[in-house]
Amino acid sequence: MFSAGYRPFFLLAGLWSAIAVPVWLCAYAAELVLPSALPPMVWHAHEMIFGFAFASVAGFLLTAIPNWTGRLPLRGTPLAALAALWAAGRVAMLLSAKIGALPAALIDLAFPVALIAVVTREIVAGGNWRNLPMVAALSLLAAGSLLVHLHALGISYTAEIGNRLGIATLSMLIALVGGRIVPSFTRNWLARVRPKSALPTQGFRFDIAALAITFAALAAWVAAPDSEATRWLALAAGIVLAVRLSRWCGLATLREPLLFVLHAGYGWLSFGLLLLGLNGFFPVLPASAALHALTVGAVGTMTLAVMTRATLGHSGQPLVAGPGTVAIYLLVTLSALLRLGVPLAGSSGTALTWAAGAAWSSAFLLFVFLYLHPLTQIKPVPD
């Protein structure tokens, strides 16, 4: 269980994601009183961003960094302690009204601080300066969580900007890391199964420009979400990411769901930014639609895509999506589509929100059920 970072953190991410959404729905629609110092909506956003998503990021980085640096992975007692810090943070956030906002903040922030220390040490010790921006991304996530805690402590009303900072950081990670793995995995697969087909193309200058525009759009959205500059930058970012995605031969991977879902996750990122920009000019849908395209759509889909693929690969399983894994992808896609339809549902909006939450939780419960064995059992992996 604690032999590699992906094992505990992917399992914890899946479990917490499946549990936290129904808990919030009960507070949202059934008037359940949460014992948290945060309002239910703020707690929900914090736990999805800095609880579930942060755990999946931790699992990915702790598994990828040994490949980047050539150093041994974090394992055993140190890894178990890091996972325990994360779990303690979830309990503290749920019970913060009972234990106090300050103790809850200290307990919750201990995990990102420890993770930043571990990742920084490994990257610096391995001389892997190319991936040092990952430390900056973790620091931004920690800063976003801190801003939410300042709200709970009554110091400043910064929960909204803190949650936006978290979403923006996760979106930028998808743009950056997805831009590495999606075309790379696609090229390798096409070269093996369709050697005569066109391969994904990448232009260094165009990719750098696309990432720069995306960074500018997300930074503007965090700082001034309603400004005209944000609208134009979000539109531009959505367009350049769509163009970037179109160069990666995504349609050629339709018969390989384990690969196509990566393209779908990146597509949600582009769509979310387009929606963010368009809503500023033509407010057909509320801002929450773009928000959920980025979170339920992009973060949810890409998280499950990476967790399923990495778990199969690192546990020595064939890189093939069985019917159950395909069902996971379909459920998270259904959840995103239903959630985007809530503003248009009128009086049926609450029922549609429940349906979206049920699809989301079902996707992650199914992930835990199907991947529990490879996440907790050791199987030798061929060199």
Secondary structure as the mmCIF struct_conf table of DSSP 4:
data_model
#
loop_
_struct_conf.conf_type_id
_struct_conf.id
_struct_conf.beg_label_comp_id
_struct_conf.beg_label_asym_id
_struct_conf.beg_label_seq_id
_struct_conf.end_label_comp_id
_struct_conf.end_label_asym_id
_struct_conf.end_label_seq_id
BEND BEND1 SER A 3 ALA A 4
TURN_TY1_P TURN_TY1_P1 GLY A 5 GLY A 5
HELX_RH_AL_P HELX_RH_AL_P1 TYR A 6 ALA A 29
BEND BEND2 ALA A 30 ALA A 30
BEND BEND3 PRO A 35 PRO A 35
BEND BEND4 ALA A 37 LEU A 38
HELX_RH_AL_P HELX_RH_AL_P2 PRO A 40 HIS A 46
HELX_RH_PI_P HELX_RH_PI_P1 GLU A 47 ALA A 53
HELX_RH_AL_P HELX_RH_AL_P3 PHE A 54 THR A 69
HELX_LH_PP_P HELX_LH_PP_P1 ARG A 71 LEU A 74
BEND BEND5 GLY A 76 GLY A 76
HELX_RH_AL_P HELX_RH_AL_P4 THR A 77 LEU A 94
TURN_TY1_P TURN_TY1_P2 LEU A 95 LEU A 95
HELX_RH_AL_P HELX_RH_AL_P5 SER A 96 ILE A 99
HELX_RH_AL_P HELX_RH_AL_P6 ALA A 101 ALA A 125
TURN_TY1_P TURN_TY1_P3 GLY A 126 GLY A 127
HELX_RH_3T_P HELX_RH_3T_P1 TRP A 129 ASN A 131
TURN_TY1_P TURN_TY1_P4 LEU A 132 LEU A 132
HELX_RH_AL_P HELX_RH_AL_P7 PRO A 133 ALA A 152
TURN_TY1_P TURN_TY1_P5 LEU A 153 GLY A 154
BEND BEND6 ILE A 155 ILE A 155
HELX_RH_AL_P HELX_RH_AL_P8 ALA A 159 VAL A 193
TURN_TY1_P TURN_TY1_P6 PRO A 195 LYS A 196
BEND BEND7 SER A 197 SER A 197
HELX_RH_AL_P HELX_RH_AL_P9 PHE A 204 ALA A 223
TURN_TY1_P TURN_TY1_P7 PRO A 225 ASP A 226
BEND BEND8 SER A 227 SER A 227
HELX_RH_AL_P HELX_RH_AL_P10 GLU A 228 SER A 246
TURN_TY1_P TURN_TY1_P8 ARG A 247 TRP A 248
HELX_RH_3T_P HELX_RH_3T_P2 GLY A 250 THR A 253
TURN_TY1_P TURN_TY1_P9 LEU A 254 ARG A 255
HELX_RH_AL_P HELX_RH_AL_P11 PRO A 257 PHE A 281
BEND BEND9 PHE A 282 PHE A 282
BEND BEND10 VAL A 284 LEU A 285
HELX_RH_AL_P HELX_RH_AL_P12 ALA A 287 HIS A 292
HELX_RH_PI_P HELX_RH_PI_P2 ALA A 293 VAL A 299
HELX_RH_AL_P HELX_RH_AL_P13 GLY A 300 HIS A 314
TURN_TY1_P TURN_TY1_P10 SER A 315 GLY A 316
BEND BEND11 LEU A 319 LEU A 319
HELX_RH_AL_P HELX_RH_AL_P14 PRO A 323 GLY A 341
HELX_RH_3T_P HELX_RH_3T_P3 VAL A 342 LEU A 344
BEND BEND12 ALA A 345 ALA A 345
HELX_RH_3T_P HELX_RH_3T_P4 GLY A 346 SER A 348
HELX_RH_AL_P HELX_RH_AL_P15 GLY A 349 THR A 376
BEND BEND13 GLN A 377 GLN A 377
HELX_LH_PP_P HELX_LH_PP_P2 PRO A 380 PRO A 382
#
